[in-house]
């Protein structure tokens, strides 16, 4: 994936545009996903996309011109997931899924519950307890780290994350 950007410099508080640059990134796609945590018990909402597969966080690819938050909200609508009393946290976690060469931005949202309807996008979505490891490879460990770091009061895993 190739990204174009313009350098930005600041001189005495004034923004000065720099030159146009491009960089080759080590991934093919950017996705936005939601770590949806139920306040009552800390369960996470997982989505199954194919029979016999592993669970993923709800979400999908970021389209041109979208922010990752806009993308995850659009994806939740497409997956027919309606969040009840959502509180979107300002913190995000980032994951790299080597199998798809995908950079994934995880937005954290606390909810009372979710209305989950049928969707052509997946087979099912359901609440998963934090001790269940039904996720794609290494996702469970990364979820434990994100929960311990950003919502420690709702994290159930005994593994504590130490700051570096």
C-alpha positions as CSV (number, residue, x, y, z in Angstrom):
1,X,0.0,0.0,0.0
2,X,1.3,3.4,-0.9
3,X,0.4,6.5,1.2
4,X,0.8,10.1,0.1
5,X,1.2,12.9,2.6
6,X,2.4,16.4,3.0
7,X,5.0,17.3,5.6
8,X,3.8,19.9,8.1
9,X,6.1,22.2,10.0
10,X,5.5,24.8,12.7
11,X,7.3,28.1,13.1
12,X,6.2,30.2,16.0
13,X,2.9,28.4,16.2
14,X,2.2,28.9,12.5
15,X,1.6,25.8,10.3
16,X,3.9,25.7,7.2
17,X,3.2,23.1,4.6
18,X,6.2,21.1,3.5
19,X,6.7,18.9,0.4
20,X,4.5,16.1,-0.9
21,X,5.9,12.7,-0.1
22,X,5.0,9.1,-0.5
23,X,5.8,6.0,1.5
24,X,5.3,2.3,0.9
25,X,3.5,0.7,3.8
26,X,4.0,-2.9,4.9
27,X,0.2,-3.7,4.6
28,X,-2.4,-4.1,1.9
29,X,-5.4,-2.9,3.7
30,X,-6.6,-0.8,6.7
31,X,-9.6,-1.9,8.6
32,X,-11.5,-0.5,11.5
33,X,-13.0,-2.7,14.2
34,X,-14.9,-2.3,17.4
35,X,-14.0,-3.8,20.8
36,X,-17.5,-3.8,22.1
37,X,-17.5,-4.4,25.8
38,X,-20.7,-5.1,27.7
39,X,-20.5,-3.1,31.0
40,X,-22.5,-5.7,33.0
41,X,-20.0,-8.5,32.7
42,X,-17.1,-7.5,30.4
43,X,-18.2,-9.8,27.6
44,X,-17.0,-8.9,24.1
45,X,-19.1,-8.9,20.9
46,X,-17.6,-11.3,18.3
47,X,-18.6,-11.9,14.7
48,X,-18.3,-15.2,12.8
49,X,-17.9,-14.7,9.0
50,X,-17.7,-18.3,7.8
51,X,-18.8,-21.7,9.0
52,X,-16.0,-23.4,10.9
53,X,-14.0,-20.2,11.1
54,X,-12.8,-18.1,14.0
55,X,-14.4,-15.0,15.5
56,X,-13.3,-11.5,14.7
57,X,-14.3,-8.1,16.0
58,X,-17.1,-6.4,14.1
59,X,-15.9,-4.0,11.5
60,X,-14.2,-4.0,8.1
61,X,-12.2,-2.1,5.5
62,X,-11.8,1.7,5.7
63,X,-13.1,3.3,2.5
64,X,-11.5,6.3,0.8
65,X,-12.2,9.5,2.6
66,X,-13.5,7.8,5.8
67,X,-12.0,8.0,9.3
68,X,-11.6,4.7,11.1
69,X,-14.4,5.7,13.4
70,X,-16.7,6.5,10.5
71,X,-15.8,3.1,8.9
72,X,-16.5,1.1,12.1
73,X,-19.9,2.8,12.6
74,X,-20.8,2.1,8.9
75,X,-19.7,-1.5,9.3
76,X,-21.8,-2.0,12.4
77,X,-24.8,-0.7,10.5
78,X,-24.0,-3.1,7.6
79,X,-23.6,-6.0,10.0
80,X,-27.0,-5.1,11.6
81,X,-25.6,-4.4,15.1
82,X,-27.3,-1.7,17.0
83,X,-25.4,-0.6,20.2
84,X,-27.5,0.2,23.3
85,X,-26.2,3.2,25.2
86,X,-22.7,3.3,23.6
87,X,-19.8,5.2,25.2
88,X,-17.0,5.5,22.6
89,X,-13.7,5.7,24.4
90,X,-11.0,8.1,23.0
91,X,-8.4,5.3,23.2
92,X,-7.7,2.9,20.3
93,X,-5.6,-0.2,20.0
94,X,-3.8,-1.2,16.8
95,X,-3.3,-4.7,15.5
96,X,-1.4,-6.1,12.5
97,X,-2.9,-9.3,11.0
98,X,0.0,-10.8,9.0
99,X,-2.3,-13.4,7.3
100,X,-4.0,-10.6,5.4
101,X,-1.3,-8.0,5.6
102,X,-3.9,-5.8,7.3
103,X,-3.5,-3.0,9.8
104,X,-6.5,-2.9,12.0
105,X,-7.5,0.1,14.2
106,X,-9.6,-1.1,17.2
107,X,-12.1,1.4,18.6
108,X,-13.2,0.7,22.1
109,X,-16.9,1.1,23.0
110,X,-18.7,0.3,26.3
111,X,-22.3,-0.7,26.0
112,X,-25.3,-1.8,28.0
113,X,-26.1,-4.3,25.3
114,X,-26.6,-4.7,21.6
115,X,-29.5,-5.6,19.3
116,X,-28.0,-8.1,16.8
117,X,-30.0,-8.7,13.7
118,X,-29.5,-11.0,10.7
119,X,-26.9,-9.9,8.2
120,X,-25.5,-11.0,4.9
121,X,-22.0,-9.9,6.1
122,X,-21.7,-12.7,8.7
123,X,-23.1,-16.0,10.0
124,X,-23.6,-14.8,13.6
125,X,-22.5,-12.2,16.2
126,X,-22.6,-13.1,19.8
127,X,-21.3,-12.1,23.3
128,X,-18.0,-13.9,24.1
129,X,-16.7,-14.1,27.7
130,X,-13.1,-12.8,28.1
131,X,-11.8,-16.3,29.0
132,X,-13.1,-17.9,25.7
133,X,-10.4,-18.1,23.1
134,X,-12.5,-18.4,19.9
135,X,-10.8,-15.6,18.1
136,X,-8.5,-15.5,15.1
137,X,-4.8,-16.4,16.0
138,X,-3.2,-14.1,18.5
139,X,-6.4,-11.9,18.7
140,X,-7.3,-13.1,22.2
141,X,-3.9,-12.1,23.6
142,X,-4.1,-8.7,21.9
143,X,-7.6,-8.2,23.3
144,X,-6.5,-9.0,26.8
145,X,-3.7,-6.4,26.5
146,X,-6.1,-3.7,25.1
147,X,-8.6,-4.3,27.9
148,X,-6.0,-4.3,30.6
149,X,-4.6,-1.1,29.2
150,X,-7.7,0.9,28.4
151,X,-10.5,-0.5,30.5
152,X,-8.8,-2.2,33.5
153,X,-12.0,-2.1,35.6
154,X,-13.7,-4.4,33.1
155,X,-10.7,-6.6,32.2
156,X,-11.2,-10.1,33.6
157,X,-7.8,-11.6,32.6
158,X,-5.4,-12.0,35.5
159,X,-2.5,-11.0,33.2
160,X,-1.5,-7.5,34.0
161,X,0.1,-5.2,31.4
162,X,3.2,-3.5,32.6
163,X,4.1,-0.1,31.3
164,X,7.3,0.2,29.4
